[in-house]
Each structure stands twice: as C-alpha cells, then as structure tokens.
C-alpha cells in the first residue's frame, strides 16, 4: 500500500534558517544532511505562474539524493498544506540517464532542475526538513507519514502545533504560490526534446 505524506511548508530567511536549526539541535533528534538533485516534470510548457497548474494531481520527478536515485510519483493537489500519495521507485544510479530518456519517449520532456541541501530532524515523530534550494532560497517542510488518509486533518493539526513551538509559520496557499514562483526564477528549465540531458548532466557531476 502506498504511503500518504501529510505535510506543511513555509519560507525562511537566512537568519531564521540558522535560528531554527539551532533550536532543532537542542530539542529534536538530528537525522542527517542530504544533497539532492531533482528533475521535476510538467505536462506541457512550464508556466511562469504555478497557479496555472494548481489542479494538476501528478507530481513526477527523477532525483538523486546522496547517490541514491529514484523515480518518485506524488499524487494529489500540491500546496502549502497537503496530503498526497507517495510512490517512490528506487533505480540504480547508472540507470538515471535511461530513466530520463524513457520519460522523454513517453511524452514527459518539459521539466525544471533544482538542487537542494537539507538538514533533517525528527521531533515527536514529525520530520522537519530545513532546506536551502539552489544556494539561495530557504524554507522548511514538516511532514508525517500515514497509511490512512482519514487521519490527515488531525495530523496536520499536530504538525502545525509543532511548527508553532519552533516559531515556524506555514505558508498560506497564495503565499506558497508566490514563493514557488520566486524559487522557479532560479531553476534550470529544460525541454528534453531540444536540450541534451547528457550535456546538462555535466553541470551536476558532483551528484553522479
């Protein structure tokens, strides 16, 4: 059975990023640091405003985290607060290129590419991910996994209460769209029918 990822997100500044890490180091269990490269796919041309894709339930990605690669599908509406089905399919790192080509051949060719450095903590069973994307944008994600979607509302309340303990303010839905649009100004946008993944990959050789 696929897991349900119950999650809230919010923006950080550089100062609040350092502050929340300090507080988490005191009160939570440090889990790990992870470096990730993500290719996130869109149906059709990528819009300048993500609000245009707000009804899209398929979130398809190919990513590599610490030399562990996977294709991952998240299904459900994406936003400041969501609960989505998550299906990860691990792949060998040497199959990453073939996975990109396979998706291109079945029509998934428009994408954006981003990198992220994440510090992961566990607090009362909630995973806190404190993220820097593309060495510029700071944000947090707080999530808990369940197998029962009926529990999502109560879990969201639990997560939001934990966020309050660390002074973390989740996005509003509109604030979330604005933040994603701002981050997308600094990602690499590609059409693999025109752009060569083989050439682009050279920019990210540290991940492979």
Secondary structure, DSSP 8 states (H G I E B T S, - for coil): --EEEEEEEEEE-HHHHHHHHHHHHHHSEEEEEEEEEEEEEESSS--SSGGGGTT--EEEEEEEETTEEEEEEEES--SSEEEEEEEEEEE-GGGHHHHHHHHHHTT--EEEEEEEEEEEEEETTEEEEEEEETTTEEEEEEEEEES-GGGHHHHHHHHHHHHHHTT-----HHHHHHHHHHHHTTSEEEETTTS-HHHHHGGGGGG-
